[in-house]
């Protein structure tokens, strides 16, 4: 029996929407709203879900890097012990 193309196409299209929305949220205006001490939840409310997350812990200090990409732009948000420490990248 052939697979219905419309439901499969719709599922594929809907799976792309979250990443497109994140790219649209990576603006200078949104990045300027990020201030030291913000939580990861507050950051993701502004920028959306990151494309990639890197987590490490050394001597009891937890470091998290939230990496966002939009075209040629890449921004790395560094959290220390779950609080915003710095912003790095092209913005």
N, C-alpha and C positions, 0 to 999 in steps of 0.2 A: 504494500500500500504506500503511495507517495506521501512524503511529509508535507504538511501544509506550509507554504512559504510565508504567508502573512504573519502567523503567530511567531515563527522563528525570526523574521525580520524585525518585528516589534520588540521582541525580547533583546535582540542585539542592540537596537537603537536605545532602548531604555537603560541598558548597561553602560552606555557611553555618557549619559547625562551627568552623573556625579563628577566625573573628571572634567567635563567641559565647564561645569559650574565653578569648580575650584579655580580653573585657569582664569575665569572672568573676575574672580575675587582677589587675585594677586595684583593689586593696584597700589600706587604710592599713597593714596588716601587711606586705604585699609592698613597698609604697613605703618603709617604714621600713628594709627590708633593703638598700636602695640607698645606697651610701656613696661619697664622693668618690674618684675614681681608678679606679672600676670600668670595665671595657671594655664595649663594646656587646654582645658575646656574653654576658657575665655578666648584663647588664640584661635581654636578651631571654630568657634562661633563667628569669628570675624573672617578668617581665611578659608574655612572649610577643612576637609580632611587632607592631610599631607600626602604627597605622592609616595613618600618613603620615610621611614622612621629608623633612627639608629640609637640604640640604648647601650650605655656602658656604666660600670660602677667601679670606682677605685677608692680605696680607703674610706668606704662608707659614704662617698659622695656620688650621687646618681646624676649622670649626664644624659640628656635626651636631645637629639637633633631632629627637628621636623623639617623635612626638605620638600619645598614646593617648586613646581616648574610650570612655566607658561611660555611656550615658544622658546626663544633664546634666553629668557630670564630664568634665573634660578636663585632662590632665597633659602638660606638655612637659618632656622630659628633655634637657638641654643637655650635649653632649660637646665638649670642646676638645681637639684633637689626639687624638681617639679615646678620651678618658678622661672619665668623668662629672664635670661641673663644677657643675651645679645642677639642681634640680627646681622647676618652676613650675606653678601651676594650683590647681584645687579638689580637695583631698583631705583 
